[in-house]
Amino acid sequence: MGRWQWVWEGALGVVTVLGLGMVLFTAPGGHLLNILASSAPLGLVAVALSLSMRAGTPNLAVGSVSALSGVLIASVVVVLGLPLVVGVLLVVLLAALSGLVMGAFTVLLEAPAWAVTLAAAVVCDALSLGFTQARTILLPEAPSLSPVVGFGVFAVVSVAGGLLWARRGFRQWLTTGWVGPLVGLAGSCVLAALGGFVLLLRLGAAQPGSQGLFTMVFALAAVLLGGTGLPGVLNGSPLPSGTGAAGTVADAGRADAGRTDVGRADAGRTDVGRADVGRADVGRGGVAGTLLAVLILAIVQGELTLLAMPTYVTMIVLGGAVIAGLAVSRALDALRQQ
């Protein structure tokens, strides 16, 4: 992790400590637990998005996958009468399979991952409405999940992912051949499904509607503010028609960057759809940035709730956070290249 990433995460840490102190001294009792409880499912979805972006395959369906997973788990338990554990396992396997299918489409069609996953998000939202018939599915006798335990799971997964990404060997493995698209998309879908399960336990019910969109915007804001970026997609680089297996600029890291005929097959290249190990379109990221950004956004969301602000205000704030995150990503890339 670069020096400027450490500096940024240190700044996020200071803001987080100040925010938590404000909550402890000014908010009603128990508000901090509510913040931790809301951070757990949203944070797991943010970690899912961070994984896909670091792999060079931004998964814009993580919010919708999370929402659909909660609906499917509740449906399996309520409609089919299966145990909750069985429902979770089935849905997680289905999420992994769906991610693998999206990864295969991305590689075989040399299609941008963001486009493939955006289409998948629409399908997931449609299925959520279809399964629920626009009604809330109550989960009978839902086991309680401690806010501290839920947040602890999210924190461990987030930091562990950052530490893995800090290892050069892991980064090289994740950006070789089909590994990036398959692991990035399948892994992010699994994490998103777990986020949907945690949210289901917290609410005790699965709700249809625009929950997938809200979760996706929150995750994107947290990931970008945390310092994870994808230069080929999020930092202004153009996207040519042939984007390669990872859905980003396939020629960014090649030694023949000066050639003019981008679409010509290279004599030494053995696989057109293969992602090069040294490519420049692999997402940058730190260790604790996503964790801290999720906490900051959850604190802001909690304060807006205490002030009885309407939902559209929260969405506007999250939209502004996405724009701010893009600026942060651009600035970190510029500083890293100095």
N, C-alpha and C positions, 0 to 999 in steps of 0.2 A: 504494500500500500504506500502511495506516495506521500511526501511530506505535507502537501497542501490538503490531502484527504484527512490526514491526522489533525491538522489545524481546524478544518471544518467540523470534524466530529467532536473535537474539543469544544468548539463554540456551541454546537448542538447540545452537548452535555451541560454546559453552563445554563443555557436557556431551559433545559429540562428540569434542572435542579430548582431554578427560580420559579418555574411554573408549578412544580409539585409543592414548593414552599407556600406559594400563594393559595393553592387548593387547601392545604392543611390548616392555614391560619384564617382563611376567609370563607370557605365553603362549608355547608352543613356537614354534620358528622355522617360518615359513610359515603360521601361523594367520591373520595379517592378510590374506594372499592368499586364503585360504578365505572370509574375511568379505567381501572385495570380490567374489569369484566368486558367492557366494550373494546378494549385494545387487543384482547386475545384473538377473537375471530378475524377482525380486520387486519391484525398484524400477520396472521398466518397467510392471508391472501396477499398481503404486501410482500412477504418473503417469497411466495410463489411467483409473483410478477418479477421480483428482483432476480430470481434464478433464471427465468426465461430471458430476461434482458442481458444478463451476464453471458448467457450461452449464445447470444446473438439472434434469438428467436422470440421477440416480444409477444407474449400471450395476452391479447386483449380480451380473452374470454374468461379470465380467472374469476371476475366478479359474478358472471352468469353461471359458471360451473359451481361456484360456492352456493349460490342461491338454489340451483337445481338439485345439488347434492342434499341439502337440507330437506327439500320437498320429497325427494326419492326415499330418503331414510325414513321420514315420517310416514310416507305411503306404504312402505314395506312393513312397518310395524303395525300401523292402524288397519290397513286394508288386508294384507296377507297374514297378519298375526304372527309374523316371525320375530324372534328375539332381536333386541336392539343391536347386539354385537354382530349378528348375521347381516342385518341391514347395513351396518357401517362397512363391513368387509366387502359386501357385494358392490356397494356404491364406490368404494375406493378402487376396487378392481375395474369397475366400469369407467371411472375417471382416468385411470392409467391407460386403459385400452383406447379411450377417446383421444388422449394425448399422443399415443403412438400413431393413431390414424392421421391426426393432424400433422405430425412430424413426417409421416410417409408422403402425404400430399405435398408438403413443403419441399421435400427433397426431390421426389419424382417429377413434379411439375416445375421445379425451380421457381416456386412462387414465393412472394413475400410472406413471412410468417404472420405479420400483422393483418394481412388481408384474409388469410385462411382462418385465423382465430376470430377475426371480427365476424365472419360469416357463421362460425361456430357459436359465437355469443348470441346471435339472433336466434339460432335454432334452440339453444338452451333456454332463452327467455320464453320462446313459444311453447316449449315442452313444460316449463314451469306453470304457465297459465293453463295449459291443457290438463295437467295432472291435478291441479287444485281447483279448476273451474272458477278461478278468481276468488276462492274462499280460503280461509285460514285452516290448516290442518293441525289440530291439537294433538300433542304427544302425551298419551296417558302415562302417569307414573314415571315421568322423566327424571332420571337421576340428577341430583344437584352437582354442579361443578364449582368448586371454590374459585372466586376471582383470582386469588393469589396463585393457585395451581395452574389455572388456565393461562394467566400471564406468564408464569414461569416456563411453561411448555413453549410458548411463543418466543420468549427471550432466548432460551437455550437453542431452539432451531435457528433463530436469526443469527446469533453470534457464531454458532457452529458452521453455518453456511459461509459466513464471512471469513472465518479462519481457514476453511477448506479452499476458498477462492484465493487466499493469500499464498497458497502453495503453487509454485510454478508448474510442477508436474500435473496437478489437478487441472489447471487452466489449459495446459496443452492437450490433455486428454479430452477435456470437454469441448475443444474446438477442432477436433480431428474427425474428418469423414462425416458419417451419419450421427455420431455421438451427440453433437450439439443440438440438432433439431429434435432427436428422439428423447434425450434426457431432459432438455430444456422444456419441452412441451409436456411430456408425460409426467415429469417430476412436478412441474408447476400445477398441473391439473390435480395431482394427488394432494398436494399441499392445500390447494383451494378447496378440495372436497373435505379435508379435515377442518378447514376454517368454517365451512358450512355446518359441519357436525357440531363444532363447539358453539356456534351461534344457535343451533337448534336446542342444545342443552341449556343455554342461557335463557332463551325465550320460552322454552317449553312448547313451541309451535313453529310451523313452517308457514311463511307468509309469501304470497305471490306479489307481483307488482314490479316496481323499478328498483328493487333492492340490489339487483345485480349491477346496475349502472352506478348507483351510489357507492357500492363497495369498490368497483373498479376505479372510480375517480379518486376515492380515498387512498387506495393502494398506489395509484400512479403518483399522487401528490407526495406520499410518504417516501416512495422509492427515489424519486427525483430529488426531494429535499435531503434525503439521506446521503446523496452523493453518487448513487448508481446512475450511470448514463449509457446510452447506446449511440455513439457518434454517427453511425451511418443513417440512423432514423431520426434521432431526437435533436441532433445538434446541427442541423441545417445541410447535411451532405445530400446531394441529389440522388434519387433512386432511379437507375436506368431500368429498362424493361426486363433485362435478365438480372435477377438479384441473387441468384445462387441459392444454396441449400438453406442458409440461415435467414433468408429474406432481407438481406442487407447488401451493401456494396461489395460485390465479390472481388473486385480488382483492387481494393484499397491497399492491401498488404502485399501485392505481388511486386516482384522486382522489375517487371516490364510495365511499370505505371506510365511510362512516357509514350507508349504506343498509341496510335490514333484509332485503330480499328478495334474498338472494344469488343465487338461481337465476334471477332475471328477466333477460331479454336487455336490454342497454343500447341506448338509441336511437342512440348515436353509435358503437357498436362494429361494425366491419365483418366481423370474423372471430372467432367464439366460441372457436376453438381456438388463436388466436394468442397468443404470449407477448409481453407488453408490454416495450418497451425499458427502462422505468424500474421494472420489477417488483422487489419486495424479496426474491424467493425465489431470486435468483441467488447461487451459492456464492461465499463470500469465500475469498481465498487469498493467499499471499505468493509469494516468489521461490524461496528455497532451503529452505523448511520441510520439504517432502516428502523432499528429498534427505537432509537431516540426520536426520530421523526414521527413515528407512529404515536409515541407518548405525547409529543407536543401537539399533534393534531387532535388527539383524543382529549387533551386538556382544553383546547380551544372549543371543540365540539361540546364538551361538558359545560363550559362557561356559557355558551350560547343557549344551551338547554335551560340552565338556571335563570337566564334572562328572559326566558319564554319567547325566544326569537322563532319566527316561522321557519319551516324547513327550507324554503328557497334561499334564505339568508345563508344557511349552512352550505348549501350547494354553491352559492356564489363565492363564499370564502374558500371552499375546496378548489374551485376553478382558479381563483387567484393563487392558491398554493401551487397548483400545477405550473402556472406561468412562472412563478418565482423559482420553482424547481428546475425548469428549463434554463433559466438564467444562471442558476447555480451550476448546473451541469456544463454549460458553455464556459463559465468562468474557470471551473476546475480543469477543463481540458486545455484552455489557453495557458493557465499557470503551469500545468504539467509539461507543456511543450517548450517552455522557456529554458 
